[in-house]
Each structure stands twice: as C-alpha cells, then as structure tokens.
C-alpha cells in the first residue's frame, strides 16, 4: 500500500508540475505577445507632437525636476509652465514621468520613447494581473480569456504610446482589485488591508475619480457576512490610503496655505458635462473661482428648467458617448488591429449583459457593482470614450465569465 501511495503521489506531483509549466508557458506567450504589439506601435508610429494634457504633463515633469515644485500649467491655451506650486491635478502621473526623465536624462529632450517603453511593459504586465484577477474571481479559463482580450484590445495597445495616465492607472487599478479580492477572502489580514489601501491610493493619485469606490467592497462584504471584522479591515485599508494621501495634504497646506483634498481641477470636466449633447456650450460658465460648486449648480438648474432633457443626457445620452466606440485615434494611415475593431462591441455587449445577469444569477456581483459605480461617476462629468477606458478591464472580466458560463452549459 505504501508503494502504491508513493507512486500515486509522484504521479500527482508530476501532473501538478506539468500543469504549472503549461500555465506559466501560456502566460509568458501572452505577456510577450502583448509586449510585442505595444512595442511595435511604439517604434512604428510617427508620434504626433505633444498637445493638451500630454504637453502639460511633460512641462510639469520637467519643471518639477528643474525647479523642485509641482505645478500644472496655468493656461490650457498657452501651455505655460506654472510659476508657483499648485494642486490643479493629482501628482501621480507627473511624478511617474519625472522618475523616468531623471533616470534616462531629459536635458537634450524629453525621453518620450522611454516613457512609452515603460508603459508598454506595464500594459503587458496588466495582462498577467487580468489573468490573476479572473482566476481569483472564477477560474483559470476566465483568467486566460481576460488576459488575451486585454493583450489584443486595440485601445490598450494604442494607449501605451500616449503620454497620458491611462496605462499606468489601469495597471495600478487592476493590481488593487486583485489585492482587494484576496483581502475579501482573508478579511482579517491587516497586512493585505494596508497594502490594498496603499495601491488604491497610488491609483487615485494618478486618476482621482475612483476614490469613492474604496468603501464599496467592504459594504458588499458586510452585507454578505455581517461581521465586525469587515469594518476593522476597512479601517486598516484606509490607513494604507493615508500613507500617500497625508504627504499630499501636508504638501498642499505648506505650499498653498490651504487644504486641498485631491485636486482643484475637478470642477472643469463637471462643467464640461453639463451641456446636453454639447449644444449651446457657454464658455463663460468656466470663468468662476469654485468650478466644482458652480458645476453642481448648473446641473441642478438644468434639471429644474429642462428635467427630461437633462435626465436623458445624464443617463442614456452620456452612456452612449462613453461606450459607443473605443478610445482609439491613431495617426492617419496607421492601423491598430483593424480586424479587431468589433472586439469593442463584443465586450460592451457581453460585459453589460453580464452586469444585468449578475443580479439575477448572483454571480460576479462585486465586479458588476464596480462597473455600475464607475460608470455612474463618469456620467457626472464630460462623456468621452477615454473615460470608459478604465472600465473596460472589468467589462472584459465579465465577458470572459459569460463565455465560460456559455461553453460549460453547452458542453
């Protein structure tokens, strides 16, 4: 019997090792393919000159390295470097650029290709995180499908070539989600809670819109379990958030002589989203000191005067602008996987079908809640396909889940 047991154990160990080798090989292929696609476009596209946000990030990073303070441009039209510190935007992406500029050198010109290479690597690594997240939520099949879709989705490939926040943010946010799901399975782990909060805070420092989402998993978990350990985990997660937030608050208080929670620019996209279907845009509405307060006032005024129009705009109207097409504007004559343009419609259709189905089947509930919350937050602001970019990874996860469900039910 001992001899048979040893043979059986050896067979099991051999099977486990072969399975792990196959999985590792597949992930390596996905990673290398994703990296190749991104680097191919980094080195083959004739990148247009920087403008708008990209130009301003570049100026801000160089100004920080030269003068030692963070200040976003004082003028959207003139693109002048800020003469004094400000908190117009959160500092995550400019500091990311500054680190790369410092390592590669920037005196003879901004090392933009170095930034693109780093972003290509982060994009490829995000594919691996998508596998881990999909596996954690359901199984390996969901993980592999999610990783493959993320690897070939044209917008993710193209975004790595841009000097914008999206690639870095997606990496950090998917990493946060993976850690968050691990934490939900071991809610008493203080180390995981602090790490979860720290990574979430890093993502918020890149794009602040996600901040209200910090409580969502814990509310969901509390309603599922009704245990006080969930509230303790939230406390330690918030402690992790404060590791990055407190230095930013202290910096703002010292440099600006006032408390700035995240950034002062949030009111601008809010006002930009108040004009239904972008008709009758009134530029004078931007010329106010407190744009956030003014934007909320314009929205309330709009619902009072034209309730049906504003209700349609802040629901179906903005939703259509966000998800109708993918965020993809490569230089003229450059094709970013033309054959995969339909992938966007496929993901949107299956992903949102998965959201609706999750509340019936009680599956993928937390991911669906995240999608709904992230979309609701974006509906408050100016609706552009760019702002759906960070929601697409979650829709990919649900699409992969639906595919797995369908293949299993028909097999």
N, C-alpha and C positions, 0 to 999 in steps of 0.2 A: 504493500500500500504506500509506503514512504517513497519507494522508487517511482510509482505511478504519479504520486503527488508532485515529486520533483520534476518529472517530465512535463506534467501539465503546467506547473509554474513557469518553467522555461519557455514553453510554447506561448503562454500568455505574455510573458515579458518580451519575447521576440515580436509578437504581434503588436504590442504597445509601442516598441521601439520603431518598428516599420511604419506604423500609423503616424507617429510623431514626425518621422523623417519625411513621409509623404506630405503631411500638412506643412512642415517647415519649407519644403521644396516649393509647394504651391504658393505659399505666401511670398517666398523670395522671388518667384516668377512675377507675381502681381506687383510687388514693390519695384522690381527692375523695369517692368513694362510701364508702370505709372511714371517712374523717374525718366525713362527714355522719352515718353510722349511729352512730358513737360520740358525737358531739356532741349528736345527737338525744336519746340516752338521758341524757347529762349534764344537759341542760336540761329534760327532761320527767319524769324520775323524781323522785318525792318521796323524797329520800335519807333513810334512817333515821339516827338518831343514831349516832355512832361508838361501837363497843364492842370489847372484846377487843383483838386486835392493832392494829386501826385506831386505837382510842383511845390505846393505849400509844405508837404511833409519833408521833401528834400531840403528846402530852405530852412525849415525848423531844425532838422537834424544837424545841418552844417553850422547853423547859428549857435546851437547848443554846444557843439564841440569847440567853436571859436570863442564864444563869449560866456559860456557856463550857465546859461539860463534857458528855460523852456518858454517859448512864446510863439504861438501860431500867428500867421500873417495878420497884419492889421487891416488889410484890404483884400477882398475877393477879386477885385478887378485889376489892381496894380501889382499884386503878389509881392508886396514889400515885406522884408523880414520885420518881425516885431522888435521895436526899440526897447521895450521893457518886458518883464515876465508877464504871462497871463495864463489863464486856465480855460481858454476857449475850447480846447479839446482835451480828452484824457491822454496821458503821456505814453501809453504802451507802445504804439507803433513808431513814433518818433525815436524813442529810446532803442527800439529794435534796430532801426536804421542807423542810429548813432553808433551802436556797438559794431555793426558791420563796417561802417565807414572808418571807424577807429582802427579796426583790425586790418583792413585792406588798404587804407590810406585814401584820402579824398582831396588833397591839395591840388592835384593835377586834374581833378574832375571827380564827380560822384561815382563810386563803383557800383553802378546800377546793375550790371550783369552779375556781380557777386550777390547782390540782393536777390536777383531772380533765381540764381542757382540755389541759394539757401531756401527760398520759398518753394522751389521745385522739390527739394529734399523733404521739406515739411509736408508738402502735398502728398508725396509718396508715402511718408510715414503715417499720414492720416488714413490712408487705405488700410494699413495694419491695425490702426485703432478702430476703424469701422468693423474689421473682422472680429476683434476682441469684444466690441460692444454688441454686435449682432449675435455672437456666440453666447455672451452673458445674458442677453435678453431671451434668446430661444435656443439656438443650436449652431453647429458649425456651418450648415448649409446657408442659413441666414447670414452668418458672418462672411462666408466666401462671396455670396451674391452681392452683399453690401460693398465689400472691398472692390470687387470687379467693377460695379457700377460707378463707384467713386473714382476709380482709376481712369475710366474712359469717358466720363461725363464731360462734354466739351468745355463747359463754363469753368469747371475746376482746373482743367488744363490751361486754359487761356488766362485765368486769374493769376496764376503763378508768375506770369510775365509782367504784371502790373505793379506799380509802386503804390499799392493800396492795402488796406487792412485785412481783406477777406481771407487770404490763405493762412496767415498767422492766426486769425481769430478762429477759423474752422478747426485748426489743429488743437488749439487750447480748449475750445468748447467741447469737441468730441472727447478729448482726454478727460475733461471734467465729468462728462456724462458717464464714461467708463468707470471712473473712480466712484462716482455717486451711486451707481448700481452695485458696485462691490460693497459700499458702505451700507446700503439698504439691506443687504444680505447679512451683514455683521454690524448691526446698528450700534453696538456698544464699543466699537473700536474708536478710541479717541484720536489715534494717530491718523487713521483714514479720514476721520471727520475734519481734522485740521488741514490735512493735505488737500482734501476736497475743496474746502473753503479757499485755500491759497491759490489753487489752479483756477477756480471760478473767478476769483478776484483778478488774476492775471488776464483772463479773457475780458472781464469788464473794463480793465484798464486799456484794452485795445478798442472795444466797442461797448459803450455803457448801457445800451438798450436792454441787455439781458438781466440787469440787476434784480428786478422784481421776481425773477424765476428762482432765486435762492431758496425760498420757503416752500416752493411747490412740491418737491419730493417728500418733504417732511410732513406736510399737511396730508398728502396722499397716504404715506406710511402710517400716520397716526390714526386716520380713519379706518385703515385696514386692521391695525393691531391694538389700538387704544392703550399703548404702553408709554409710561413716562420716559423711558429710555430714548424715545424718539426726540423728545424735547431737549434732553441732555445732548444728544448728537447734534441737533440744530445749534445749540449754544457753542459747541466746540467748532462746528463748521463756520459759524460767524466769527469766532476767534481767528480762524485761519484767514478769513476775508480781511480782517483788520490788520494783518501783518503787512499787507500792501497799501491798504486804504489810509491808515494812520500817517505814514510818511507823506502821502499826497496831501492830506488835510493840513499837516504841520507846515509843509512847504507853502501851500496856498495862504495860510494865515500869516506866515513870516514874510513872504514875497508880495502878497497882495493886500495885507492888512484886513482880510475878511475871510470868512469861512465859505469855501466852495466845495460842495459835496462830491460832485463828479466833474462837470464842465459847465461852461456858461453858454455854449452854442446850441443847446438842446431846443431852444425856442425857435430857431431858424427853420429846421425841417418841419416843425409843428405848424408854423405859419404857412409854409410852402404847401402843406397838405390840406389847407382849409378851403382852397378854391376848387369847387366841384368841377371835375373833368378839365381843370386848368383853364377854365373860361374866366374872363374878366379879372385877370391877375392884377392886383393893386400893389405895386412896388412900394408905395408909401407906407403900407402896413408893417414893413420890415424896420422902418426907422423909429424904433422905440427902445427904451433902455432895458425893460424887462420883457424880452420876446416870449418867454415861456408863459407869463401871466397874460400877455396880450393875445397869444395864440389860443389859449383856452377861452378867452373872452370872445374871440372871433368865432370859435366853434359853437359856443353857447348861443351867440347872436344868430348864427346861421340856422341852428335848429329851431329857434323861436320864429324866425321870419319865413324860412322855407323848409319845414320839417321833413317832407317827403323826399325832396331833392337831396338834402344832407344825409338822411337815413340811407338812401340808395348809394350815395357817394362813399360813405364811411363803412359800407358793407360790400355789396356786390361790385360797385364801381372800383374801389381800391383793390379788392381781391383780384379782379380781372387784370388790373395793371401789374400787380405783383407777380402773378403766376402764369399769365397767358403765354409768355415766351421766356426763354432762358436769358440770363445776362451774358451777352456774347457780342462784342463789337470789334472783331479783329481788323487789322489794317486791310485796305482794299486789295483784292486779289489773293488773299491768304485764306485757305480753307482749314478750319479746325474741325476735322472729322465731320464733314458734311453728311456722311452716311448715317451719323448718329444723332442728327437733329431731332428725330422723332423720339429719342430716348427721354427727352424732357417731358413730352406729353404723356408718355407711358408712365413715368414716375409720378407725375402730378395726378393722373387718373387713378392709378393703383394706390398711391400713397394716401390720398384723401378718401378713397373708398375704404382703405384700412382704418382711417380715423373713425369713420362712421360705424364700421363693423366692430371696432374695438369696444364700443359702448353696448353693443348687443351681445357679443361673444365673451366679453370681459377679458380680452386679450390685448396686450400692448397698450394698456390703459395709460401708463405714465408717459410713454413716448407720445401718445396722442394728445395728452393734456399739454405737454411741452409744445407741440406743434400749434395747438389752438392758442395757447398763451402768447407764443412768439408772433403768430400771425396777428392776433388782436393788438399787440403792442405796436406792430408795424402799421396797422390800419390807422393809428393816431397820426402818423407822420406822412411825409410825401411818399406816394407809392411809386416805387421804381423796381424793376426786376432785380437790381443789385441788392435790394434789401430782403429779397426772398432767398438769396444765395446761402445764407446761414441756416435757413430752414430746410433746404434741400437734403442735407445728410440724414435728417430724421425721416423725411419722406422716403428716402432710399431704404432706410431700415424697415419701414412698414411695407414698402413694395416687396422687399426680399421676404418678409414674413408672409405676405399674401401668396407669393409664388410658392413658398414652401408648403403652405396650407393646401393650395390647389394641387400640387404634384403629389402630395401624400394622400389626398382624398380620391385621386384618380388612379392611384397605383394599387 
